[in-house]
Amino acid sequence: MDAVEYFEVECPEAQGGENYKRIMNVVLLDHNLIRVIRKIDVFINPEIPLFVAVGATGKIPSMVRVRDFANVNVQENKVTLAIADETYLAPLLKILWEKYGGDKVEQPDRFTVIIYTQNADMHEIEELPVKDPSESIYKDIIYALRCIAPEGFRVRREVFKDGKFYFAASEDTLPENIGTLIADRFRKIGEAMP
Amino acid sequence: MILIPVTYKGGIYRHDEVTDLIEDLGGYIVQKHVLAQEVVLQCFVPQDDVELIQEVSRPLMGEVTPSPLVGTEIAVVSMSLEIHHLPHPSCDIAEYVRRLGAKSNMVGLARGPGKRIATLNDEERDVINEHDVALFLLGNFETCIKKKFPVLRRGINVPIILVGGPDRETLETIIDPPVDGYVGNTGRFMHRTKESEEIAKLDEIVAEITRVLEKRRLEIAKDPLSVSPARLMDLIREKVPDILDVTSPTPLTVQMAGLRVKLPYDTYAADIRDLEIEDGVLVNDVARVLPSRMRDYILVRIKPFSETNIVV
């Protein structure tokens, strides 16, 4: 939790607010977002009804490369990759098929990939970018906020821009002054509205 | 003879001696689970013979514990089957009461979520009314519960237990007319119930269900049923062998004043009505055999003594 600078829930019902703080903590932890989010402020008013979350992201995990999860062993006419973590295996295979051709890439078992190629450059393969986590971070944050927001709040407005995001949801049409309300919340956490 | 619900837990070795004993004493086995080397029997046994069963099961390392939820069917009503409520807390609660012997069914409402937009349709209402008690799991906000609960309870005539985020006193003040039971401080949460205080909360829910069911049992005792549901279960199991081929976990679900038979209504209802219980008394004389709103099952509702003047 130390990575989060600002983590508040404001709600006219004290006990409900406390419960939502707990839900927020659990959901962000479960989705591995607690390290990504720097500031988050939530305002819930069941009377209106309205749920507004505003926040800013911190350091987004860097590009995942082959060296991060595999051991590269270059031989004369083939390269053997020993996979340590299967998480990124599927996107890796896709990239390898495209680069070397499907018939040149073989996978004898779950943790081994063999590429049949002449004079491969070990460094080049190790530095091959596989997945950019920042691409999906927007989707992940919005999905997590949808889990946190009370169910039935189906009218939504969500924005993610320049490392800042906001998410407003209600059961009815969003109130007309929603813009100023969101700007107020951003002011409260000391950030400019995107 | 007063039958009381108990759970027997013991090894699989020589457990048939215990089952034989229970049957010989006039008890009924409602459910039998065999888990590897262990056997769990949920049964009704004569009150006076509990000690005898304990004595017989002692050398077999068996354990007999009273479990008031055996022989009841509970509806756990969740506002939806979305990630917001599943698997915690809906499944946690449903599973916990199941472990203590009740048959719990989860009812996910089609249009349950929301404050203004929440509704209950006729099928949901009828399905809930087929249970012994309905456990409504609501959210964290007092305002929402106050607004939506009157809509959700419309037409429900089984006892209701309200579980929600605000504390018990608050729930009692905002619900009018009052419902049968309340459990506070258990609204929507997204983590597994494994800490001791959370387990204590689940125990509180069970205690509340038990209290409500006891009240209902007392009501039934004032005008007893014409036949015990467990006896009817035994009869159907004996006379309608097709029930043995049904693969659901409880093909015959015993309720407090009835029985759910998981066979198609159109094919089997007539056969069940004509079953003879004893001395020419047919099932049709002491019970209503109705189509259930749950799939195409049969629901048997047993008539009270005041209606039939028969007790078998």
Chai-1 contact restraints between the chains, C-beta under 6 A:
chainA,res_idxA,chainB,res_idxB,connection_type,confidence,min_distance_angstrom,max_distance_angstrom,comment,restraint_id
A,E13,B,F141,contact,1.0,0.0,6.0,A-B,restraint_1
A,E13,B,E142,contact,1.0,0.0,6.0,A-B,restraint_2
A,G16,B,N140,contact,1.0,0.0,6.0,A-B,restraint_3
A,G16,B,F141,contact,1.0,0.0,6.0,A-B,restraint_4
A,N19,B,N140,contact,1.0,0.0,6.0,A-B,restraint_5
A,N19,B,G165,contact,1.0,0.0,6.0,A-B,restraint_6
A,N19,B,G187,contact,1.0,0.0,6.0,A-B,restraint_7
A,I23,B,M190,contact,1.0,0.0,6.0,A-B,restraint_8
A,V26,B,M190,contact,1.0,0.0,6.0,A-B,restraint_9
A,V26,B,H191,contact,1.0,0.0,6.0,A-B,restraint_10
A,V27,B,M190,contact,1.0,0.0,6.0,A-B,restraint_11
A,P46,B,F141,contact,1.0,0.0,6.0,A-B,restraint_12
A,P46,B,T143,contact,1.0,0.0,6.0,A-B,restraint_13
A,P46,B,C144,contact,1.0,0.0,6.0,A-B,restraint_14
A,E47,B,T143,contact,1.0,0.0,6.0,A-B,restraint_15
A,P49,B,K115,contact,1.0,0.0,6.0,A-B,restraint_16
A,C147,B,I83,contact,1.0,0.0,6.0,A-B,restraint_17
A,E151,B,E82,contact,1.0,0.0,6.0,A-B,restraint_18
A,E151,B,H84,contact,1.0,0.0,6.0,A-B,restraint_19
A,E151,B,P113,contact,1.0,0.0,6.0,A-B,restraint_20
A,G152,B,P113,contact,1.0,0.0,6.0,A-B,restraint_21
A,G152,B,G114,contact,1.0,0.0,6.0,A-B,restraint_22
A,E171,B,G114,contact,1.0,0.0,6.0,A-B,restraint_23
A,E171,B,R116,contact,1.0,0.0,6.0,A-B,restraint_24
